[in-house]
Amino acid sequence: MPSISRLLLLVPTLVLTALIIWAVRAGDFGAAGAWLTGQPWGVVTLTDLYFGFVLSALVIGATERRWLPALFWILPVFVLGNVWTGLWFVWRWPELLRRLRPAPADATGQARSG
């Protein structure tokens, strides 16, 4: 059974997927892209978006222990965006939490490695 935190990651990922499908069907991607790249705030938005992709790729690369799974998850981020990143977070959330939590201390108060 998925944890609540994983469901809280999955729901916005699915909502974003639905929004992308809606936009592809309802809008003109080429015209929207031309407008976006022609506006100063559009350029800022795209730069911010891709900077987020780079940060996501760094987190994925630092988390995955083997290079092949790391490439499997990193390379599509720059095309599929945060839908792909969201799926990775849903999948790896328990491992991320495990790594981010402090190690339990032993009787002397020293953190145990391990």
C-alpha positions in Angstrom: 0.0 0.0 0.0 1.5 3.4 -1.0 2.3 5.8 1.8 0.4 9.1 2.0 3.6 11.0 1.1 4.0 9.0 -2.1 0.4 9.6 -3.0 1.0 13.3 -2.4 3.8 13.2 -4.9 1.8 11.1 -7.4 -1.4 13.2 -7.5 0.4 16.4 -8.8 2.4 14.3 -11.2 -0.9 12.9 -12.7 -2.5 16.4 -12.7 0.5 17.8 -14.6 0.3 14.9 -17.0 -3.4 15.7 -17.6 -2.7 19.4 -18.1 0.0 18.6 -20.7 -2.4 16.3 -22.6 -5.1 19.1 -22.5 -2.6 21.7 -23.7 -1.4 19.5 -26.6 -5.0 18.9 -27.7 -6.3 22.5 -27.2 -3.3 24.7 -28.1 -0.7 25.4 -30.7 2.6 24.3 -29.2 4.7 26.0 -31.9 2.9 29.4 -31.5 3.0 29.1 -27.7 6.7 28.3 -27.8 7.4 31.2 -30.2 5.5 33.6 -27.9 7.3 32.3 -24.8 10.8 32.6 -26.3 9.9 36.1 -27.6 9.0 37.6 -24.2 11.6 38.5 -21.6 9.6 36.8 -18.8 9.1 33.8 -21.1 12.9 33.4 -21.4 13.2 33.8 -17.6 10.5 31.1 -17.1 12.2 28.7 -19.5 15.6 29.3 -17.8 14.1 28.7 -14.4 12.4 25.5 -15.7 15.6 24.1 -17.1 17.6 25.1 -14.1 15.1 23.0 -12.1 15.7 20.2 -14.5 19.4 20.4 -13.9 18.9 20.4 -10.1 16.6 17.4 -10.4 19.2 15.6 -12.5 21.8 16.3 -9.9 19.6 14.9 -7.1 18.9 11.8 -9.2 22.5 11.3 -10.1 23.5 11.7 -6.4 20.9 9.1 -5.4 21.2 6.4 -8.0 24.1 4.1 -7.2 24.6 2.8 -10.7 25.2 4.8 -13.8 22.7 3.0 -16.1 19.6 3.6 -13.9 20.9 7.2 -13.3 21.0 7.8 -17.1 17.6 6.2 -17.5 16.1 8.7 -15.1 18.3 11.8 -15.9 18.2 11.9 -19.7 14.4 12.1 -20.2 14.1 14.9 -17.6 15.1 17.4 -20.2 12.3 16.3 -22.6 9.6 14.9 -20.3 10.2 17.4 -17.6 8.7 17.3 -14.1 6.3 14.5 -15.0 9.3 12.2 -15.3 10.9 13.8 -12.2 7.7 13.3 -10.3 7.6 9.6 -11.2 11.2 9.2 -10.0 10.3 10.9 -6.7 7.3 8.7 -6.2 9.5 5.6 -6.9 12.5 6.7 -4.8 10.7 8.5 -1.9 11.4 5.8 0.7 15.1 5.7 -0.2 15.4 9.5 -0.1 13.8 9.7 3.3 16.1 6.9 4.6 19.1 8.8 3.4 18.0 12.2 4.7 17.1 11.0 8.2 20.0 11.1 10.7 21.5 7.8 11.7 20.3 6.5 15.1 22.7 7.1 18.0 24.2 4.3 20.0 24.3 4.2 23.8 27.3 6.6 23.8 25.4 9.2 21.7 27.5 8.6 18.6 25.7 8.1 15.3 26.0 4.6 14.1 27.1 4.1 10.5 25.5 1.8 8.3 
